[in-house]
Amino acid sequence: MKNNFFYLLCLLPMLCFSQEQNSRYTLDVNGFYGRILKHTEEISQFTDRNPSGFFVSLNRKTYGEKSWESLYNYPDYGLSFQYENMKYDALGHFYGLYGHYNFYFFKRNLMFRVAQGVAYNTNPYDAKTNPENQAYGTHWMPATYFMLNYKKENIWNGLGVQAGLSFFHHSNANLRTPNKSTNTLAFNVGAVYDFESKEPLHYIEHKDTVRFMEPIRYNMVFRTGFNESDLVGSGQHPFYVFSAYADKRLNRKSAIHVGAELFVYKYLKETVKRIAADPTLTVSPDTDYKKVGIFVGHELFVNRLSLETQFGYYAYAPLDYLPSIYQRLGLKYYFTDDIFMGVALKTHAAKAEALEFALGVRL
């Protein structure tokens, strides 16, 4: 239940939208057929399979009632349900629930969707019953998908069509090992229905008359969660990350970050003990498992949500366990201009280390 609670938190930022009057909704249903991409040798045995499935999405249109809607060319936001058959017994099936945004280009004929949520896998790794599944170590896991579609709405009586490419990523973010993950690239085709197609949608344009300016702000963030080392069965351990950084808003959409952080990963404490016990390795049992990182980043603001991307370097890391360069990709939700929560994936290139849950203040 502890992990289920954390997974549900992944959805909170996407679900915390206010429900304005004059809401207008569409429903789209899509089928897909794809291929598992090879990104590690451990999953190469699965890459000759062709996963298939469908997803159903409810979308709320925006039309400029708020200024940010005009700034992003009137996107949609909503919820998606996904079913995916991995076409390999060891990998099982997926059922996922996502929050998403649809962004439009080229006279609203091209749609790009970004979706984040949680997925349930029916057949994760088990040492006795399913040792083949090196991709997922848990039933529940965070999941992401992207979709790029040609879309034509309201062709006949509210019905329209869309088709394009989708990319699905499933990984349990090292909450439990094994965690090699899978990436599916798929072709999708479907239909979209506008519930109020007879009523024209009038877009409200907002133009900035004053240049957006804001002084440098300072952020303090506490991040935590659970993860496990690459040794299967080594057990989950808590971690704590203390981050401090300055941000500078460049405009209404973007800000840049510069900061430092302290990592206290308890699984690394156990890793030191294990490595030090190996007489063939020259690691002292007194080796400090803590790390200090410095980082730069970017934040993209969409209403009260933001997308955070950071690149860091370990300035202090006595235990040489992972590469010295790390990355963070996450979502933040601002309760106020000063208080926010977030969820982020910390990785070393394709190697995920932790799913972080954060609470922060912007001073």
Buried (B, 14 or more C-beta within 10 A) or exposed (E): EEBEEBBBBBBEBBEBBEEEEEEBBBBBEBBBBBBBBBBEEEBEBBEEBBBBBBBBBBBBBBBBBBBBBBBBEBBBBBBBBBBBBBBBEBBBBBBBBBBBBBBBEEEBEBBBBBBBBBBBBEBBBEEEEBEBBBBBBBBBBBBBBBBBBEBEBBEEEBEBBBEBBBBBBBBBBBBBBBBBBBBBBBEBEBBBBBEBBEEEBEEEEEEEEEEEEEEEBEBBBBBBBBBBBBEBEBEBBEBBBBBEBBBEBEEEBEBBBBBBBBBBBBBBBBBBEEBBEEEEEEBEEEBEBBBBBBBBBBBEBBBBBBBBBBEBBBEEBBBEBBEEEBBBBBBBBBEEEEEBBBBBBBBBEEBBBBBBBBBBEBE
